[in-house]
């Protein structure tokens, strides 16, 4: 959420968390969309929050443009 507002200038941020896998216990699919300017640059940001998310997801983080503009972040995280 912080990155959406701080870097993407978003005013609306949607967060969805759902059961991510029936094969692997304690995995959840995290999806964050916003109405900001979209991802800046071509690689994942390397701030503390994104590094932490990378650790929780074993590197499965995907960041790109949402279908209606803004950013879309998806990750399969373990809890």
C-alpha positions as CSV (number, residue, x, y, z in Angstrom):
1,X,0.0,0.0,0.0
2,X,2.8,2.4,0.9
3,X,4.5,1.9,-2.5
4,X,1.2,2.4,-4.3
5,X,0.7,5.8,-2.7
6,X,4.3,7.0,-2.4
7,X,5.7,5.9,-5.8
8,X,2.5,5.3,-7.9
9,X,0.5,8.3,-6.6
10,X,-2.5,6.1,-6.2
11,X,-5.7,7.3,-4.4
12,X,-7.4,3.9,-4.4
13,X,-5.6,0.6,-3.4
14,X,-7.4,-2.8,-3.5
15,X,-5.9,-5.8,-1.6
16,X,-7.1,-9.4,-2.1
17,X,-5.9,-12.3,-0.1
18,X,-7.2,-15.8,-0.9
19,X,-6.2,-19.4,-0.4
20,X,-3.5,-19.9,-3.0
21,X,-2.8,-23.6,-3.2
22,X,-4.5,-26.9,-2.3
23,X,-1.2,-28.7,-2.8
24,X,0.9,-26.7,-0.4
25,X,-0.5,-25.8,3.0
26,X,-0.3,-22.2,4.4
27,X,0.0,-20.5,0.9
28,X,-2.0,-17.5,0.0
29,X,-2.4,-15.5,-3.1
30,X,-1.8,-11.8,-2.5
31,X,-3.1,-9.4,-5.2
32,X,-2.7,-5.6,-4.9
33,X,-4.1,-3.2,-7.5
34,X,-4.2,0.5,-7.6
35,X,-5.2,3.5,-9.7
36,X,-1.8,5.1,-9.8
37,X,0.7,5.7,-12.6
38,X,1.8,2.1,-12.7
39,X,5.2,0.6,-11.9
40,X,8.2,2.8,-12.3
41,X,11.1,1.1,-14.1
42,X,11.5,-2.4,-15.5
43,X,12.5,-4.3,-12.4
44,X,11.1,-4.9,-8.9
45,X,11.8,-2.2,-6.4
46,X,14.5,-3.2,-3.9
47,X,13.1,-1.5,-0.7
48,X,12.7,-3.2,2.6
49,X,9.0,-4.0,2.0
50,X,9.5,-5.6,-1.4
51,X,12.5,-7.6,-0.1
52,X,10.4,-8.8,2.7
53,X,7.6,-9.8,0.3
54,X,10.2,-11.5,-1.9
55,X,11.2,-13.6,1.1
56,X,7.6,-14.5,2.0
57,X,6.9,-15.5,-1.6
58,X,10.2,-17.3,-2.4
59,X,10.7,-14.8,-5.2
60,X,7.3,-15.3,-6.8
61,X,6.4,-11.6,-6.8
62,X,5.1,-10.2,-10.1
63,X,4.7,-6.4,-10.6
64,X,3.2,-5.0,-13.8
65,X,0.4,-2.8,-15.1
66,X,-3.2,-3.5,-14.1
67,X,-5.7,-4.0,-17.0
68,X,-7.4,-0.6,-16.3
69,X,-4.2,1.3,-15.6
70,X,-2.2,1.6,-12.3
71,X,-0.1,-1.2,-10.9
72,X,-0.8,-4.9,-10.3
73,X,1.3,-6.9,-7.8
74,X,0.7,-10.6,-7.3
75,X,2.6,-13.0,-5.1
76,X,2.0,-16.5,-3.6
77,X,3.0,-16.0,0.0
78,X,3.6,-18.4,2.9
79,X,2.2,-17.8,6.3
